[in-house]
Amino acid sequence: MILFKFAFITDTHLYLNAPQNFASGLQQQKNSFALYEKLVEQLNAFEPAFVIHGGDIVSGGQSFGMSTAEFEATLDGAQQLGERINAPCYYIPGNHDLHPETGSKDDYLAHFSINGMGSISFVRENIRFILLDSQEVPEDLTHGYISTNQLAWAERELKRARDYDQEVFIFSHQLPFPSVEFQGVGSRVANSAEVLEITAPFERQILAFFCGHLHLNRVFREQGMLCIVSSGIICYPMMWRQVIVYPDRVDVQSVPIDLPDVLAESEAANPDNNPYLLGRDRDLNFSIQRGALL
């Protein structure tokens, strides 16, 4: 019996009227709105209870040369496309959702926050979802940072989950902590040691962390906690995650965007690197066992 389904999408990197594709054509900004339109179509066919966007909704920040006008117009377009999803969509900010000239998060929050903040939590079928804002930084620094105040809030949420015998999913744009493969600070939040300090005591509650940022598929464990890194929509392999929750397990399946010509153009940019981005079979489709609290 399926309890509910949700989708995790990330790194759409929308750029309205993009002047070029970036990363030598790997990133398909000129097709970014077509990709998102097709994604919305596929999401609606999946019929999730809700969708979580892992950040880098647009191509702001420091890397793409967006003007203020382009940034604001792209945010408007992203919001309008998101409203076509036939389910609630919860957003967390990525480093490229910051204003390209001022580094501010205000425009992002005006378009996508629910409570005026970048973080939020909610409960569904005795699973607590904790969405972290890892962009508590003055500008796009590539790496993330989570403030002491937000970490204290997250710890309170984890304690509530423990008190109510709830399992937990946690979401952030950057990796919450390093792995053997990803050690550099640019891949994660800078204060990952503090994140581990507050989350490790709740290992039994935490089913998994979801994040994006790295534009590839990986699944690994750190201090017993599962971390699921999802590829970006903007570049090969252009996948999103279907997450199906059962009483005894959670099935995670990776689904490509059904725009073969755009995928082929991205795929041709650096063929030797494609297996690295795609990941192994175990990074694409897998199950998470539930019931550790029993």
Rosetta blueprint (number, residue, H / E / L):
1 M L
2 I L
3 L L
4 F E
5 K E
6 F E
7 A E
8 F E
9 I E
10 T L
11 D L
12 T L
13 H L
14 L E
15 Y L
16 L L
17 N L
18 A L
19 P L
20 Q L
21 N L
22 F E
23 A H
24 S H
25 G H
26 L L
27 Q E
28 Q L
29 Q H
30 K H
31 N H
32 S H
33 F H
34 A H
35 L H
36 Y H
37 E H
38 K H
39 L H
40 V H
41 E H
42 Q H
43 L H
44 N H
45 A H
46 F H
47 E L
48 P L
49 A L
50 F E
51 V E
52 I E
53 H E
54 G L
55 G L
56 D L
57 I L
58 V E
59 S L
60 G L
61 G L
62 Q L
63 S L
64 F L
65 G L
66 M L
67 S L
68 T H
69 A H
70 E H
71 F H
72 E H
73 A H
74 T H
75 L H
76 D H
77 G H
78 A H
79 Q H
80 Q H
81 L H
82 G H
83 E L
84 R L
85 I L
86 N L
87 A L
88 P L
89 C E
90 Y E
91 Y E
92 I L
93 P L
94 G L
95 N H
96 H H
97 D H
98 L L
99 H L
100 P L
101 E L
102 T L
103 G L
104 S L
105 K L
106 D H
107 D H
108 Y H
109 L H
110 A H
111 H H
112 F H
113 S L
114 I L
115 N L
116 G L
117 M L
118 G L
119 S L
120 I E
121 S E
122 F E
123 V E
124 R E
125 E L
126 N L
127 I E
128 R E
129 F E
130 I E
131 L E
132 L L
133 D L
134 S L
135 Q E
136 E L
137 V L
138 P L
139 E L
140 D L
141 L L
142 T L
143 H L
144 G E
145 Y E
146 I L
147 S L
148 T H
149 N H
150 Q H
151 L H
152 A H
153 W H
154 A H
155 E H
156 R H
157 E H
158 L H
159 K H
160 R H
161 A H
162 R H
163 D H
164 Y L
165 D L
166 Q L
167 E E
168 V E
169 F E
170 I E
171 F E
172 S L
173 H L
174 Q L
175 L E
176 P L
177 F L
178 P L
179 S L
180 V L
181 E L
182 F L
183 Q L
184 G L
185 V H
186 G H
187 S H
188 R E
189 V E
190 A L
191 N L
192 S H
193 A H
194 E H
195 V H
196 L H
197 E H
198 I H
199 T H
200 A H
201 P H
202 F H
203 E L
204 R L
205 Q L
206 I E
207 L E
208 A E
209 F E
210 F E
211 C E
212 G L
213 H L
214 L L
215 H L
216 L L
217 N L
218 R E
219 V E
220 F E
221 R E
222 E E
223 Q L
224 G L
225 M E
226 L E
227 C E
228 I E
229 V E
230 S L
231 S L
232 G L
233 I L
234 I L
235 C E
236 Y L
237 P L
238 M L
239 M E
240 W E
241 R E
242 Q E
243 V E
244 I E
245 V E
246 Y L
247 P L
248 D L
249 R E
250 V E
251 D E
252 V E
253 Q E
254 S E
255 V E
256 P E
257 I L
258 D L
259 L L
260 P H
261 D H
262 V H
263 L H
264 A H
265 E H
266 S H
267 E H
268 A L
269 A L
270 N L
271 P H
272 D H
273 N H
274 N H
275 P H
276 Y H
277 L H
278 L H
279 G L
280 R L
281 D H
282 R H
283 D H
284 L H
285 N L
286 F E
287 S E
288 I E
289 Q E
290 R L
291 G L
292 A L
293 L L
294 L L
